[in-house]
Amino acid sequence: MEQIVKADYAQAVKAIKQAIVVCRYRAARQMNGEVLGLYYSIGKYISEQSRNAQWGTNAIQTISDQLQQELPGLKGFSEENIRRMRKFYEEWAPVFEIRSAVPNKINIMPQSAEIQLFTFRSTLLTKLGEEDIRLFSGLGFSLHCEIIRRVDDIDERWFYIRKCAQEFWGYRRLEQALRDDLYHTAGSMPNNFTLTLPDDKQRAIAMQTFKEDNVLDFLHIEDPDFVDEHDVEQQIVSNVRKFMMSIGNDFAFMGNQYRLIVNDKERFIDLLFYHRRMRCLVAIELKNGEFQPEYAGKMNYYLSALDELVRLPEENPSVGIILCRNKDNAEVEFALRDISKPMGVATYRSVSELPDTYKALPSAEELRKLL
């Protein structure tokens, strides 16, 4: 009886610990968005005031010094950082429409010099989705500054923003990816898209959409050594919106255990989506262990059936994603080499399985101290 009670306690501690990790991460991400909005607003104000030639050459240094006197111990408002805020605003101003986050302006100086706090919104031209804005707001300011400093192309910037936010990159990991020119030199996961997707646009989007490692923050896995595929599928279906936000943008859910009838025989695809920008069906098969070469043959069969029986004439070829717990990239490469249908192999895990270095996120209180 005592052993059963101790086991219950251990399970309770594990569940509470996981909830704390997820909650801290979400709180930190939300607070980071507030800080980023503040920096963007200050950058807008500094840009408008300093670019009109009315301020002297040492104006930003003077403002930084006086801020330190007014608010002793204030961090993040050195002359260099204030210039970065201005750059941050000027680089992203064409992309975002900014709306007031509070009903009234905050007058910190005379009437001619007002700062208004804003929240990020997409312009009608850019048409950014909620997920992209969420990822943008959740990224640390130092990472944004490094991306702006090293990258000019807007699509390439978004590539690194998504990578940092979705895969929990730190500053050093971003630096390495920029040095390696990851945007141009590597796909997001092992795949055969180059050989099997004839449409250039669909191929480019596919290469940038799918991630190699997918962290599903809603997924609860009690025993990492034993994963029930059916249980994972049900958790994804119950949290399908979160799942689509995790794997990328522009997905529409078509169903789970999607039935195909081939020569009077029933076949079932674990998860079926439609991707609007690629204009194609996306089949996802869930596997509870390491990738096996025979999975590629089965996916090839499903994609052939989808293209023949479900795909509309104006749509592009269907794409398949095999989502495993682990994979050997060399084995994946051999398995996909002579496969005729477009597919890739990725992995998935829950937040509780992240390395400790990624779990040690700053608390909301620590982020507040930046202000």
Summary of the structure (lengths in Angstrom):
residues: 371
radius of gyration: 24.1
end to end distance: 51.9
largest distance: 80.4
contacts: 1052
relative contact order: 0.10
helix: 51%
strand: 17%
